[in-house]
Amino acid sequence: MSKYDVVIIGSGLGGLLCGNMLSREGYKVCILEKNKKIGGCLQVFARDKCIFNTGLNYTEGLADGQILNKYFKFFGILEHLKLKQMDKDGFEIITFKGKEYRFAQGEENFVNTLAKDFPNEREALTLYIQKLKQICHQFPLYNLDIEDESKTDYEVLFGESLTDFLKTITKNETLQNVLAGNNLLYAGVPDKTPLYLHALITFSFISSSWRMIDGSQRLATVLAKMIKNNNGTILTHCEVKQLITENKKIVRARLSDNTEIEGDAFISNTHPANTLFMLDENVSGKLYSKRISGLENTFGMFTVYIVLKEKTFPYMNYNHYLYKGDNVWTSASDAEGKWPDSFFLYTPATSKSDKFADGLIAMTYMKYDVLKKWENTFVESRGNDYLIFKKERAEKLIELIEEKLPGIKSKIKTYYTSTPLTYRDYTGTPQGSAYGILKNFNTPFKTLVMPKTKISNLFFTGQNLNIHGILGVSIGAVMTCGEFLGMDYLMKKIKGS
Ligand SMILES: Cc1cc2nc3c(=O)[nH]c(=O)nc-3n(C[C@H](O)[C@H](O)[C@H](O)COP(=O)(O)OP(=O)(O)OC[C@H]3O[C@@H](n4cnc5c(N)ncnc54)[C@H](O)[C@@H]3O)c2cc1C
């Protein structure tokens, strides 16, 4: 039986980054991935020569000197990526109550651009951007220059509500809604979403926003190559079913075919609740397991991947967020009769053309409840009624897109769809949750998951730690590897690179 220093369960961005950092420091790592393809949400798929992302539509903070740029340089991956900066004067177009509002890149540009629509709200916009910046500054890993972490009062920081904050800076309800108009990006819930979550994500995107040309799979491929160059092992078609313990430590991971992989330490890139499910409750601790498995998860998404007729539709270097109702907090919990009442839509960047788009991706929330009927089915074998359901839903979403982009229907060659069940089955996220555990300012510390667990040689990484998204998961991976290599050592290296 092979034995490794560190066995990593899952090859999502979190697992690959840990594999990269640890293998280059001399650890003998093995990544076990249940799917045929590595990458988790970084995976893309191709249809009719069109590449579709499944979970990385755009990313942030990659300009020189910015936060993800520093991390990606440290990981050694920046130079290998093909990036396209989005429209600096409007990378997000928020359509609310029929009117379009633009989010621009750069703090001043952001304020000046929105001030054109809200001329009496310049002060509120300035306060908004200052607060976001100040919050980012309080997180040592989002601001590598912080001198004294002890000045950060996490209890206050994690307990602030996004919607309450927006009400303190302006009485203008339209502006309050517009500022939260990209909340599909973090699955915002008005009485739960903490301000810090919005701040870390939105401020990083305002700093700079980027698309990965020809899709996000390249990120996974580059990382895998580096891991293999460092003598790391990546095994696909290896689903971990059980973690076997001796003397309260994990000694082996048992796969679905009963093969066992031995390790000194284990990092789980899968959802924490699923990980604890692989363990005997007597080892993981009943209370801990109950707390983790009881945590609420974010909503899942229904997505339409549209193949466009050749050269009929322009490439849009920005995203569209549209809300049909009178607030942007439309959620999957809304009455299904209203569905869909919002969407996020964009054209992926390709190396084929700057001018025309070959595809379009549109997504909206989908309640897991509406999928209960197919809960016990698996990808590709859910039956005809599921296909009919998906078609009906896709057509409803396309109707709403047609309202925003008149004529788009005539440009569609064909389309494909996914539901939260697709994500549940591919990435293992509970109920197809898009971004994992829901952060809640009412119970902030309960919804925080740390890399260290009750078991001394088991660690978590990935979107359920820290924050979801490429930046959040990168920082989470550094936190996890800090448990092995020391945070001071890693921080020095990141700053040095
Ligand atoms: C629809 C959607 C849109 C998104 N858009 C953006 C965006 O525009 N920008 C952005 O920054 N972020 C976006 N995100 C979020 C981002 O993609 C994720 O936060 C991030 O990729 C998650 O990485 P991860 O490493 O935590 O896990 P995952 O990518 O979920 O990977 C987990 C891996 O573990 C494997 N696995 C699970 N169970 C087992 C097991 N038992 N044995 C072996 N392997 C297992 C899975 O197959 C998978 O490969 C989006 C997410 C979704 C769902």
The ligand as a Gaussian input file, in Angstrom:
#p B3LYP/6-31G(d) Opt

LIG

0 1
 C      -22.451000      28.213000     -10.534000
 C      -21.240000      28.768000      -9.844000
 C      -20.687000      29.966000     -10.290000
 C      -19.549000      30.475000      -9.668000
 N      -18.974000      31.629000     -10.145000
 C      -17.826000      32.102000      -9.599000
 C      -17.156000      33.226000     -10.145000
 O      -17.581000      33.802000     -11.124000
 N      -16.008000      33.640000      -9.537000
 C      -15.487000      33.022000      -8.448000
 O      -14.436000      33.437000      -7.946000
 N      -16.103000      31.938000      -7.915000
 C      -17.251000      31.469000      -8.466000
 N      -17.861000      30.354000      -7.942000
 C      -17.314000      29.757000      -6.717000
 C      -16.067000      28.951000      -6.966000
 O      -16.149000      28.245000      -8.173000
 C      -15.883000      27.962000      -5.816000
 O      -15.938000      28.652000      -4.590000
 C      -14.551000      27.216000      -5.857000
 O      -14.187000      26.808000      -7.140000
 C      -14.684000      25.992000      -4.935000
 O      -13.467000      25.312000      -4.886000
 P      -13.270000      24.145000      -3.818000
 O      -11.853000      23.756000      -3.907000
 O      -13.779000      24.562000      -2.501000
 O      -14.233000      22.959000      -4.209000
 P      -14.839000      22.257000      -5.489000
 O      -14.525000      23.004000      -6.725000
 O      -16.268000      22.003000      -5.166000
 O      -14.063000      20.885000      -5.557000
 C      -14.283000      19.810000      -4.686000
 C      -13.687000      18.592000      -5.345000
 O      -13.771000      17.488000      -4.441000
 C      -14.183000      16.337000      -5.182000
 N      -14.789000      15.393000      -4.240000
 C      -15.940000      15.552000      -3.542000
 N      -16.172000      14.480000      -2.758000
 C      -15.142000      13.617000      -2.971000
 C      -14.808000      12.335000      -2.445000
 N      -15.586000      11.726000      -1.553000
 N      -13.676000      11.735000      -2.894000
 C      -12.868000      12.333000      -3.808000
 N      -13.147000      13.546000      -4.339000
 C      -14.263000      14.189000      -3.917000
 C      -15.148000      16.890000      -6.196000
 O      -15.366000      16.003000      -7.270000
 C      -14.429000      18.175000      -6.602000
 O      -13.519000      17.954000      -7.654000
 C      -18.978000      29.804000      -8.563000
 C      -19.541000      28.600000      -8.117000
 C      -20.656000      28.082000      -8.756000
 C      -21.216000      26.781000      -8.283000

